[in-house]
Amino acid sequence: MRRFVKLALLVCAVAMVFAAVSAASTKKYAVHSTITKSGHTIAGKLSSPKSKCIKNRTFTVGYRLHTPGNRTYIVTSDASGRWKVNDDLSGKGEALVDVHIGKLTISNKPHHKRVCKAGHAQKVLTF
């Protein structure tokens, strides 16, 4: 009788583990950004296999300058993932431009979680 109870408990425990693993499905999508410069504008475009990860996404763009005056901007991309910052950095020399994109949960339905992963891009630009 004790063996039967132990066996039944073991079977239930194994079944619960398999049910939990198969029921919880999380899909993660990578997000990347380009960084370009044109005149006084720093611009870029977010890319991801999931369009919800790039539409109207808010993130930070920061400059690290050799001279005093490091700057950070909060930027929002448009519907196609394009973003830009207008800033006159003429004569400032080189700047390390950092784009930090935070993690975003786009769907949190039971058993079907969708997450846009955090992203990061850096590029040295000359002004």
C-alpha positions in Angstrom: 0.0 0.0 0.0 2.8 2.4 0.9 4.5 1.7 -2.4 1.3 2.5 -4.3 0.9 5.8 -2.5 4.6 6.8 -3.1 4.3 5.8 -6.8 1.0 7.8 -7.2 2.6 10.9 -5.6 5.6 10.5 -7.9 3.5 10.2 -11.0 1.5 13.3 -9.9 4.6 15.3 -9.3 6.1 14.4 -12.7 2.8 15.2 -14.4 2.7 18.6 -12.7 6.2 19.5 -13.8 5.4 18.6 -17.4 2.2 20.6 -17.3 3.9 23.7 -15.9 6.7 23.5 -18.5 4.4 23.0 -21.5 1.8 25.6 -20.3 4.3 28.5 -19.8 5.5 29.7 -23.2 7.5 32.9 -23.4 8.7 34.3 -26.8 11.5 36.8 -26.8 12.3 39.2 -29.6 15.6 41.0 -30.0 15.8 44.7 -30.7 18.7 46.5 -32.4 19.4 50.1 -33.4 21.5 51.8 -36.0 23.2 55.2 -35.3 24.0 57.8 -38.0 24.9 61.5 -38.1 23.8 64.1 -40.6 24.6 67.7 -39.8 23.2 68.5 -36.3 21.0 65.4 -36.3 21.8 62.0 -34.7 19.4 59.5 -36.0 18.8 55.8 -36.2 16.3 53.0 -36.8 15.2 50.3 -34.5 14.9 46.8 -36.0 13.2 43.7 -34.6 11.4 40.6 -36.1 8.3 41.8 -34.1 6.9 45.2 -35.3 5.4 45.9 -31.8 8.9 46.0 -30.5 9.8 49.1 -32.5 6.6 51.2 -32.9 6.5 54.2 -30.6 9.2 52.8 -28.4 10.7 55.1 -25.7 14.4 54.7 -24.9 17.4 56.8 -24.0 20.2 58.3 -26.2 23.2 59.6 -24.5 26.5 61.3 -25.5 29.8 61.1 -23.7 31.9 64.0 -24.8 35.6 64.6 -24.2 34.7 68.1 -23.0 32.3 68.8 -20.2 28.6 68.5 -21.2 27.6 64.9 -21.4 23.9 64.7 -22.5 21.1 62.2 -22.2 17.8 62.4 -24.1 14.6 60.4 -23.8 13.6 59.5 -27.4 10.5 57.9 -28.9 10.6 56.1 -32.2 7.9 56.6 -34.9 5.7 53.8 -36.3 8.5 52.5 -38.5 11.1 52.5 -35.7 12.9 55.7 -36.9 14.3 58.1 -34.2 16.3 61.3 -34.2 17.9 63.9 -31.8 18.6 67.4 -33.0 21.6 68.9 -31.1 24.4 71.2 -32.2 27.6 69.5 -31.1 29.8 71.4 -33.6 33.4 71.6 -32.5 32.9 69.1 -29.6 35.2 66.6 -31.3 34.4 62.9 -30.8 31.4 61.6 -28.8 30.5 58.1 -27.8 26.7 57.8 -28.6 24.9 55.2 -26.5 21.4 53.9 -27.2 19.8 52.0 -24.4 16.5 50.2 -25.1 14.8 48.7 -22.1 12.9 45.4 -21.9 9.2 45.6 -22.9 6.4 43.1 -22.3 4.0 43.3 -25.2 1.7 40.5 -24.2 1.2 38.9 -20.9 -1.6 36.5 -21.6 -1.6 33.3 -19.6 0.6 30.7 -21.3 1.6 33.1 -24.1 4.0 35.8 -22.8 5.7 38.0 -25.4 8.8 40.1 -24.5 10.9 42.5 -26.5 14.4 42.1 -25.1 16.6 45.0 -24.0 18.9 46.4 -26.6 22.1 48.5 -26.7 24.1 50.2 -29.4 27.2 52.4 -29.3 29.0 54.3 -32.0 31.8 57.0 -31.9 30.9 60.0 -34.0 33.0 63.1 -34.8 31.4 66.6 -34.6 
